[in-house]
């Protein structure tokens, strides 16, 4: 019987095969350590800021972002915000 970690790994492999049509990248014996070791080079940390030279962070953009984040009128039912 598989333990919880092995079940999660096997489920991930099954989804990978069914969705992407490729052979499984992970085996049930591999465990989370092997999966993490292969995943880390693929995913880099997010930058400290989304600011670029042509799109600087300004007070007006921050204010707009906050207003949109807490706005409920843009949701499908008009009751839910991103917050």
C-alpha positions as CSV (number, residue, x, y, z in Angstrom):
1,X,0.0,0.0,0.0
2,X,1.3,3.5,-0.9
3,X,1.8,6.1,1.8
4,X,0.4,9.6,1.4
5,X,3.6,11.0,-0.2
6,X,3.7,8.2,-2.7
7,X,0.0,8.7,-3.5
8,X,0.5,12.4,-4.2
9,X,3.5,11.7,-6.4
10,X,1.6,9.0,-8.3
11,X,-1.4,11.3,-8.8
12,X,0.8,14.0,-10.2
13,X,2.4,11.6,-12.6
14,X,-1.0,10.3,-13.8
15,X,-2.2,13.9,-14.3
16,X,1.0,14.8,-16.2
17,X,0.5,11.8,-18.5
18,X,-3.3,12.4,-19.1
19,X,-3.0,16.2,-19.6
20,X,0.2,16.5,-21.5
21,X,0.4,13.1,-23.1
22,X,3.9,12.4,-22.0
23,X,5.5,9.6,-20.1
24,X,5.5,10.2,-16.3
25,X,8.3,12.3,-15.0
26,X,8.0,11.0,-11.5
27,X,7.7,7.5,-10.2
28,X,5.9,6.5,-6.9
29,X,9.3,5.5,-5.5
30,X,10.9,8.9,-6.3
31,X,9.2,10.7,-3.5
32,X,8.9,14.5,-2.9
33,X,12.7,15.0,-2.6
34,X,13.4,14.0,-6.1
35,X,10.4,15.9,-7.4
36,X,11.6,19.0,-5.6
37,X,15.1,18.6,-7.0
38,X,13.8,18.5,-10.6
39,X,11.3,21.3,-10.1
40,X,13.6,23.9,-8.5
41,X,15.7,24.6,-11.8
42,X,12.4,25.1,-13.7
43,X,10.9,27.7,-11.3
44,X,12.8,30.8,-10.4
45,X,12.0,33.1,-7.5
46,X,9.7,36.1,-8.3
47,X,11.4,39.5,-8.5
48,X,11.2,41.8,-5.6
49,X,9.1,44.3,-7.6
50,X,7.2,44.2,-10.8
51,X,8.5,47.7,-11.7
52,X,10.3,48.1,-15.0
53,X,11.9,51.2,-16.6
54,X,9.0,51.8,-18.9
55,X,6.3,51.0,-16.1
56,X,7.5,52.6,-12.9
57,X,5.5,52.1,-9.7
58,X,3.7,55.4,-8.9
59,X,1.3,56.4,-6.2
60,X,-1.5,56.6,-8.7
61,X,-0.8,53.0,-9.9
62,X,-0.7,51.7,-6.3
63,X,-4.0,53.5,-5.6
64,X,-5.6,52.0,-8.7
65,X,-4.3,48.5,-7.8
66,X,-5.7,48.7,-4.3
67,X,-9.0,49.9,-5.5
68,X,-9.3,47.1,-8.1
69,X,-8.1,44.5,-5.6
70,X,-10.9,45.4,-3.2
71,X,-13.6,46.2,-5.8
72,X,-16.6,43.8,-5.8
73,X,-18.4,45.2,-8.9
74,X,-16.0,43.5,-11.3
75,X,-16.9,40.0,-10.0
76,X,-19.5,37.8,-11.7
77,X,-22.0,38.2,-8.9
78,X,-21.0,41.7,-7.8
79,X,-20.3,40.5,-4.3
80,X,-16.7,39.1,-4.3
81,X,-13.4,41.0,-4.5
82,X,-9.9,39.6,-5.0
83,X,-9.3,40.3,-1.3
